[in-house]
Amino acid sequence: MHCWTESRLGSIAGLAHPADTLFGAAPYTITLDGRVGRSITQWRWDFGDGQTSGDQNPVHTYTRAGVFNIRCTIVTDSGAYRVDSLPQVYVTGDTLVVGSGAADTSMSARIDISVDNRVPLSQMVIPLNWDGPFGLTFDSVSTAGLRTSNLTAANGGITVADLQQSNRRMTVVLNSDSASLMPPGSGRILGLYFHTPETMVSGENPIQIVGYDANEPILRTIPGVYTPFRINGVLRLGCCTGSSGNVDSDPDNIVDISDLMALMSFLFFDSKPIACAREGNIDGDPEGRVDISDLTCLVDFLYVSFTPPSACR
C-alpha cells in the first residue's frame, strides 16, 4: 500500500471535486470524479459514513448529519495507492430546542435552550419571542454549568442584542473563538430568566425561536452558516394542580426519580430554585416551606408506603 500527497496525486490519478470543503443539509449528494493518470485496475472510495463505492466516478448521498472524511484507494499494476487528503464533508441537520417549564406568580422563572448539533459550531444566533397572555418580562441569561459555560458576557461569548421588552423579543448571539469551537453533541446551551406577573393567572405562554426584522436563527460552522430546525416551548403559570411532587416540571405531571434528584439538588447541592415551589411542598407545610421533610415524603411515596404527596397548597 502506497500513500501519496496532493503533490504526487496528479501523476497517479487526479481526483476532481467542487471545493476544498463540501457543505450542505442532509440528505446531501456529492459527485466525485476519478481521472485516470495511468492504468487503474480498481477504485475504492470510502465516504466516511460507513458506505463505500467501487465506481470511478461515484455519486453518494449522505443521509445523516455529521463531518465525514473521504478516502480513495486505487489499485494499479504497481500496487495500491491511497489518498487521505480529500475534502471534508459537512452535512447539517441540527436542532435548537426551547424547553418548557412551570412557575408560580411573582417569581423568576427559567427556560432552557438546547442544541443537538452534529457539526462543530462557532456561532449561534437565536432570535426569541415570548409574546403571550402573561406579560412576561425578560431578566437575564446564563450559561453557567451548560455546554457553553466558557462563553460569558465578559469575554464577548454571549450578547443580548435588540432587546425589546414591549414587543417581548430579543436576539441572543453565542460566539466561540476558532480555538474552542463547540464540538458536536447535545445538551443545554442557554438559560433564560423571566419575571412572572404578580397577579394570579393560569395557562401557557409560548417561548419561541422565530425570526424578526433582519434577525434570523442561524448556526455557523467552519464552511458557512445554515438554518437549524426549531422546537419551541412554553412557560406554564398557575402551577401545581392536584397533588404536589412534580418538582422537575415534567409536562405530563409524572412524579418519579427525576423529581427526587431535582429536590436533592435544590436542598443540598446547587440550590437551583424549584420552578414551582408548591410542587416541592410535598408534606403540605402550611407556610409552604420546602425542606428535608419534603424529601422524606417523596422517598416514602416512591419507594416505601407509596402514600401520595399532599394536595397543592
C-alpha positions as CSV (number, residue, x, y, z in Angstrom):
1,M,0.0,0.0,0.0
2,H,1.4,3.4,-1.0
3,C,0.2,6.7,0.4
4,W,0.5,9.8,-1.6
5,T,0.3,13.6,-1.1
6,E,-1.6,16.1,-3.1
7,S,1.7,16.9,-5.0
8,R,2.1,13.4,-6.2
9,L,-1.6,12.7,-6.8
10,G,-1.7,14.1,-10.3
11,S,0.9,11.8,-11.6
12,I,-1.1,8.8,-10.5
13,A,-4.8,9.7,-10.6
14,G,-6.4,13.1,-10.5
15,L,-9.4,13.5,-8.2
16,A,-11.7,16.4,-9.0
17,H,-14.1,17.8,-6.5
18,P,-16.1,21.1,-6.4
19,A,-14.4,22.6,-3.3
20,D,-11.9,22.0,-0.5
21,T,-14.9,21.5,1.8
22,L,-18.3,20.1,0.8
23,F,-21.2,21.6,2.8
24,G,-24.9,21.0,2.7
25,A,-28.0,19.8,4.5
26,A,-29.0,16.2,4.8
27,P,-29.8,14.4,2.6
28,Y,-26.7,15.8,0.8
29,T,-25.5,14.4,-2.5
30,I,-21.9,14.7,-3.8
31,T,-20.3,13.7,-7.1
32,L,-16.6,12.7,-7.3
33,D,-14.5,12.4,-10.5
34,G,-11.6,10.0,-10.7
35,R,-9.4,10.9,-13.6
36,V,-7.2,8.2,-14.8
37,G,-3.4,9.1,-14.9
38,R,-2.3,5.5,-15.5
39,S,-3.8,2.1,-15.9
40,I,-6.2,1.6,-13.0
41,T,-7.5,-1.9,-12.2
42,Q,-9.7,-1.0,-9.2
43,W,-11.2,2.0,-7.4
44,R,-12.2,2.0,-3.8
45,W,-14.0,5.1,-2.3
46,D,-14.7,5.4,1.4
47,F,-17.2,8.2,2.1
48,G,-16.6,8.2,5.9
49,D,-20.2,7.3,6.8
50,G,-19.8,3.5,6.5
51,Q,-20.6,3.5,2.8
52,T,-18.2,2.7,0.0
53,S,-18.1,2.5,-3.8
54,G,-16.0,0.8,-6.4
55,D,-17.1,3.2,-9.2
56,Q,-14.6,5.5,-10.8
57,N,-16.9,8.5,-10.7
58,P,-19.3,7.8,-7.7
59,V,-22.4,9.7,-6.7
60,H,-23.1,9.4,-3.0
61,T,-25.9,10.8,-0.7
62,Y,-25.3,11.4,3.0
63,T,-28.5,10.7,4.8
64,R,-27.4,11.8,8.3
65,A,-25.7,14.9,9.7
66,G,-22.0,15.0,10.7
67,V,-18.5,15.7,9.5
68,F,-17.1,13.0,7.2
69,N,-13.7,12.3,5.7
70,I,-13.5,10.9,2.2
71,R,-10.7,8.5,1.3
72,C,-9.8,6.9,-2.1
73,T,-7.7,3.9,-2.9
74,I,-6.7,2.9,-6.4
75,V,-5.1,-0.3,-7.5
76,T,-2.6,-0.3,-10.3
77,D,-0.2,-2.8,-11.9
78,S,2.5,-1.5,-9.4
79,G,0.4,-1.7,-6.3
80,A,-2.3,0.1,-4.3
81,Y,-2.2,3.9,-3.6
82,R,-4.4,5.8,-1.1
83,V,-5.1,9.4,-0.7
84,D,-6.4,10.8,2.7
85,S,-6.3,14.5,1.8
86,L,-9.6,14.8,0.1
87,P,-12.2,17.4,1.2
88,Q,-14.2,17.0,4.4
89,V,-17.9,16.8,4.1
90,Y,-20.0,18.9,6.5
91,V,-23.6,17.7,6.5
92,T,-26.1,19.7,8.6
93,G,-29.4,18.7,10.2
94,D,-29.2,20.3,13.7
95,T,-32.0,21.4,16.0
96,L,-32.5,24.2,18.5
97,V,-34.9,23.3,21.3
98,V,-36.7,25.6,23.7
99,G,-37.6,23.7,26.9
100,S,-40.8,24.0,28.8
101,G,-41.3,24.8,32.4
102,A,-43.8,25.8,35.1
103,A,-43.7,28.7,37.5
104,D,-45.8,30.5,40.1
105,T,-46.7,34.1,40.2
106,S,-44.3,36.9,41.2
107,M,-41.1,34.8,40.8
108,S,-38.1,34.3,38.5
109,A,-38.8,31.5,36.0
110,R,-36.2,29.8,34.0
111,I,-36.5,28.3,30.5
112,D,-33.5,26.4,29.0
113,I,-32.5,26.3,25.3
114,S,-30.7,23.2,24.0
115,V,-29.0,22.3,20.7
116,D,-28.4,19.0,19.1
117,N,-25.5,19.7,16.7
118,R,-23.6,17.2,14.5
119,V,-21.0,19.6,13.3
120,P,-18.7,21.9,15.3
121,L,-20.2,25.4,15.9
122,S,-18.5,28.8,16.0
123,Q,-21.7,30.9,16.4
124,M,-25.4,30.6,17.3
125,V,-27.8,33.4,16.5
126,I,-31.1,32.8,18.4
127,P,-34.0,35.3,17.9
128,L,-36.6,34.8,20.6
129,N,-40.2,35.9,21.2
130,W,-42.2,35.4,24.4
131,D,-45.3,37.4,23.5
132,G,-48.3,35.9,25.3
133,P,-51.0,36.3,27.8
134,F,-48.8,36.7,30.9
135,G,-46.8,39.8,30.1
136,L,-43.5,38.2,31.0
137,T,-40.5,40.4,31.5
138,F,-37.1,39.3,30.4
139,D,-34.5,39.4,33.2
140,S,-31.2,37.8,32.2
141,V,-29.4,34.9,30.5
142,S,-26.9,32.4,31.9
143,T,-24.5,29.8,30.5
144,A,-23.3,28.6,34.0
145,G,-23.0,24.8,34.1
146,L,-24.0,24.3,30.5
147,R,-22.3,23.2,27.3
148,T,-21.5,26.9,26.7
149,S,-20.1,27.7,30.2
150,N,-16.9,29.1,28.6
151,L,-19.0,31.8,26.9
152,T,-19.8,34.8,29.0
153,A,-20.7,38.5,28.5
154,A,-17.3,39.4,29.9
155,N,-15.3,37.6,27.3
156,G,-17.7,38.5,24.4
157,G,-19.0,35.0,24.1
158,I,-22.6,35.9,24.7
159,T,-24.5,39.0,23.6
160,V,-28.1,40.0,24.1
161,A,-29.0,42.2,21.1
162,D,-32.0,44.2,20.1
163,L,-33.9,43.6,23.4
164,Q,-37.5,44.9,23.0
165,Q,-39.3,44.4,26.3
166,S,-42.5,46.0,24.9
167,N,-42.5,43.7,21.9
168,R,-41.2,40.8,24.0
169,R,-38.4,39.8,21.7
170,M,-34.6,39.8,21.5
171,T,-31.7,38.1,19.8
172,V,-29.1,36.1,21.8
173,V,-25.8,35.6,20.0
174,L,-23.3,33.0,21.2
175,N,-19.7,33.2,19.7
176,S,-16.9,30.7,20.1
177,D,-13.4,31.6,19.0
178,S,-11.6,29.5,16.4
179,A,-9.6,27.6,19.1
180,S,-12.6,26.5,21.0
181,L,-15.4,25.6,18.7
182,M,-18.4,23.9,20.4
183,P,-18.0,20.2,19.5
184,P,-20.8,18.0,18.2
185,G,-23.1,16.9,20.9
186,S,-26.5,17.5,22.5
187,G,-27.5,19.5,25.6
188,R,-28.4,22.8,27.2
189,I,-26.6,26.0,25.9
190,L,-28.6,28.8,27.4
191,G,-30.8,29.6,30.5
192,L,-33.4,32.4,30.1
193,Y,-34.8,34.1,33.2
194,F,-38.2,35.8,33.1
195,H,-40.2,37.6,35.8
196,T,-43.8,36.3,36.1
197,P,-46.7,38.6,36.9
198,E,-47.8,39.4,40.4
199,T,-51.5,38.6,39.9
200,M,-52.7,35.0,39.9
201,V,-53.1,33.7,36.3
202,S,-53.0,30.3,34.8
203,G,-52.3,28.9,31.4
204,E,-49.4,28.8,28.9
205,N,-47.1,31.4,27.5
206,P,-45.2,30.4,24.3
207,I,-41.4,30.9,24.2
208,Q,-40.4,30.7,20.6
209,I,-37.3,30.8,18.3
210,V,-38.6,32.9,15.5
211,G,-37.0,35.4,13.1
212,Y,-38.0,39.1,13.0
213,D,-36.7,42.1,11.1
214,A,-33.2,41.2,10.0
215,N,-32.7,38.7,12.8
216,E,-32.9,35.0,11.7
217,P,-32.0,31.8,13.5
218,I,-28.7,30.6,12.2
219,L,-25.8,28.3,13.2
220,R,-22.3,28.8,11.9
221,T,-19.8,26.1,11.3
222,I,-16.4,26.1,9.6
223,P,-17.6,26.2,5.9
224,G,-20.5,28.6,6.5
225,V,-24.0,29.2,8.0
226,Y,-27.2,27.3,7.9
227,T,-30.7,27.3,9.3
228,P,-31.4,24.8,12.1
229,F,-34.7,23.0,12.8
230,R,-36.5,24.6,15.8
231,I,-38.7,23.1,18.5
232,N,-40.5,25.7,20.7
233,G,-41.6,25.6,24.3
234,V,-44.0,27.1,26.8
235,L,-43.9,28.5,30.3
236,R,-46.9,27.4,32.4
237,L,-48.3,29.5,35.2
238,G,-50.7,28.6,37.9
239,C,-48.5,25.6,38.7
240,C,-49.3,22.7,40.9
241,T,-52.7,21.4,40.2
242,G,-54.0,18.4,42.1
243,S,-51.1,16.7,44.0
244,S,-47.6,18.1,44.6
245,G,-44.4,16.3,43.8
246,N,-43.7,17.3,40.1
247,V,-40.5,19.1,41.2
248,D,-38.8,18.9,37.8
249,S,-41.9,20.4,36.0
250,D,-42.5,17.3,33.8
251,P,-45.1,18.4,31.2
252,D,-47.0,15.1,31.8
253,N,-47.0,15.8,35.6
254,I,-45.2,12.5,36.2
255,V,-43.6,12.1,39.7
256,D,-40.6,9.9,39.6
257,I,-36.9,9.6,40.5
258,S,-36.1,12.7,38.4
259,D,-38.2,14.7,40.9
260,L,-36.2,13.2,43.7
261,M,-33.0,14.2,42.1
262,A,-34.2,17.8,41.5
263,L,-35.3,18.2,45.1
264,M,-32.0,16.8,46.4
265,S,-30.2,19.2,44.1
266,F,-32.2,22.2,45.5
267,L,-31.7,21.2,49.1
268,F,-28.1,20.0,49.2
269,F,-26.1,21.0,46.0
270,D,-26.7,23.9,43.7
271,S,-29.8,25.4,45.4
272,K,-31.3,25.9,41.9
273,P,-34.8,27.3,42.6
274,I,-37.7,25.0,42.0
275,A,-39.7,26.3,39.1
276,C,-42.9,25.8,41.1
277,A,-42.3,26.0,44.8
278,R,-45.7,24.5,45.6
279,E,-44.7,21.3,43.8
280,G,-41.9,21.0,46.3
281,N,-44.1,21.4,49.4
282,I,-44.8,17.6,49.4
283,D,-45.6,17.4,53.1
284,G,-48.2,20.1,52.9
285,D,-46.5,22.6,55.2
286,P,-49.0,25.4,55.8
287,E,-46.3,28.0,55.4
288,G,-45.1,26.5,52.1
289,R,-41.6,25.6,53.3
290,V,-39.6,23.2,51.2
291,D,-37.1,21.3,53.3
292,I,-35.8,17.8,54.2
293,S,-39.2,16.6,55.4
294,D,-40.5,17.0,51.8
295,L,-37.6,14.8,50.6
296,T,-38.6,12.2,53.2
297,C,-42.2,12.3,52.0
298,L,-41.1,11.9,48.4
299,V,-38.9,8.9,49.2
300,D,-41.8,7.4,51.1
301,F,-44.1,7.8,48.1
302,L,-41.7,6.4,45.6
303,Y,-40.2,3.5,47.5
304,V,-41.8,2.7,50.8
305,S,-45.5,3.2,51.6
306,F,-46.5,4.8,48.2
307,T,-48.6,7.3,50.1
308,P,-49.4,10.1,47.6
309,P,-47.9,13.5,48.1
310,S,-50.1,16.1,49.7
311,A,-52.5,18.2,47.6
312,C,-51.2,21.5,46.3
313,R,-51.3,24.3,48.8
